[in-house]
Amino acid sequence: MASKVRMILGAIALVAAASATVLSQTAEEKSINIQRGREKRVKARGEKVHYTNVFDLSGLPKYAPEQKISGTLRIWGLNYLTDGKLAKYWEEGFRKYHPGVTFSWFTPTALVAWSGLFTGQADLGASRHITFDELLTFQRVFNYSPIEISMVTGSYDVPGWAPADTIVVNKENPISKITFDQLDGIFGAQRDGGWNGTAWNSAAARGPERNIRTWGQLGLTGEWKDKPIHVFGRPLKYHQQLHIERLIFHGGDKWNETLREYAHDETPAGKQKVSTASLLDDLSKDKYAIAYSNRGYPAQDTVKQLAVAEKDGGPYVEMTIGTVQSRTYPLYAEEYFYLNRKPGTPVDPKVNEFLRYLLSQEGQREVMRDGKFLPLTAAASREQLQKLK
């Protein structure tokens, strides 16, 4: 009898193991399918010129070489440079001044930027804003921080090309504007502090009394007064939420306990579901919802966008392509080049000349030509150039 029981238990264990393997394989296949779907969408967007706006670049410096250079410039990281034509335009434009320079682009994803910099295989890492783990690793390897150069302002509404965050509500909602502190109260939670780079900042702490969980706490009355705020956003495994944490949570990472997360997904029938499209569709049907999102999907037209103020009392700024490019809209995004320069030493001449070129009128004109990212302002360009000195 005992041996029979053991045989049955063994058979059950084998079936369970086989089932787990099937589930694991199914999850892996689903993940790869989602990545392939994303790649297809990104490639299609990259082929298009989304903006034909002409921005005034006269305040930016004109490029003039400080010295002639040659050799290979190795750039690892951000795929959006090569998924569009910006990398090609920058390379061709720069080689007019320095024909002896060749480029080696390894740009499958921003994540590899850091592998290249950690190991010395890249001269420049192209990336979205550095994460805590990336900065901590760099500091532990080199005992100093990388130099961060903003190369472009993010797009107005092209998914993937660092679109600005927009704050949206249902069209029935009477609210029209919101501040950073209110957004912290809505999307955030009680915290003991936040991070300034890899340094803990206890001054960023706040208590639960600053949580905003009902529409009445934002001044709405009548039927809205006691209604709970339904909070939508992207998954906390993605990197987009770090923009909110850095700008609005003062480096904290505690979110509203009721946050509803939207991820790229695939139905059992194989239909691709895009996170932001699903989020906006649900928000258009939920009058008590609010979300941080981007404008890159048709459902955006069925919801209402709020003007945003960085400080209490304003100014409240509507999100338009003009206010994103001018950086007056406070939730604009950026993309960066990172370089490894030991303090007190000069920047590699190849890197220095290339960065000076891309921060010039000539380099930012190619950003407009590509028509997805937005060009830097003169003030932003000057600020970045100072970092190279």
C-alpha positions, 0 to 999 in steps of 0.5 A: 500500500505504501509503495502504491501511495509513493508511486501516485505521489511520484506521478503527481510530482512529475505532472506538476513539474511538466505543467510548470515547464509548460507554463514557464515556456508559455510565459517566455514565448509570450514575453518574446512575442510582446518584445517582437510586437514592440520592435515592429511598432518602434521600427514603423515609427522610426521610419516616419518624420512626425514633426515638421516644425521649425524651431529657432536655433539661432541662440545655439552656438555654431559648430567650429572644430577646436582640433581635427580628429580621427579614429573610431567613436564607439556609441552603445545604448539607446535604440531610438537613435538608430531606429530613426535616422538621427544617428545617421544624420549626426554621423554624416554631419560630423564627418563633414568636419572630421572625415577621418572619424568612423562610428561604431553603433551598438544600440539595441537598448539603453541598458547596454550603455552601462555595460559599455561604460563599465567595461571600457568598450564604449566611449559614449553611453546613450540612455534615458536618465540613469537609474539608481542601480546604474549610478551605484554600479558606476560609482563602485567601479570608478569612485566617481560619477559619469558626466551626463549630457542632455542630447535632445529634448524628448518628443511631444507625442511619439511613443518611445522617443521620450514623450513628455508625461501628460496628466489626464482625467476623464472628460466629465471631470471638472478639474482643469489644472494640478500641481506637483504637490497635488500629484505627489499626494495623489500618486505617492504615499507616506515616505521616510525620504527620497534619493538624490542620486545614490544619497539618501535625503530624509528631507524628502519625507512626508506623512500620510496626512498629505495623501490625496485619495478623494476628489473632494481633497482637490476642491471638487464638490457635490457628487465628486466630494467623497468619490475615491480617486482611481489611479492608473499608471505604467508598471513599476518594472518599467522605467517611465515611472522613475521620471515621476519619482524623480521630479514629483516624489523628490526621489522617493519610490512609494506609490499609492497603494491602489495604483492600477498598473498597465503593461504591454500584454498579449491575449491568449489569441495572440493579440498585442495589447499596448499599455498606454492604449489600454490605460487610456481606453479604461480611463475614458470609461471611468469618470473618477480616474486619473493617470500619467500617460503620453499623447501617442495613442488615439484614445488620448482624444477621449480624455482630458489633459490637465495644465501642470504647475511645478509650484503651488500658485503656478504658472500652470502650463498646458502641454503643447509641442511648443511648451515641451520644446521650450521646456516650460511644460514641467514634465518634458523628458530628455535623452542623454549621453553619458561619458566616463571622465575621471575628475581633473582630466580632459574629455577624450578629443573625439568625444569632446568634438562630437558632443560640441557638434551635437549641442550646436545649431548644426547638430540640433538641426538634424534633430528637427530633420529626423522629426521625432525628438525635439531640439534643445533650447539655447539655455540647455545647450549652454548648460551642457557645454559647461560640463565639458570644460 
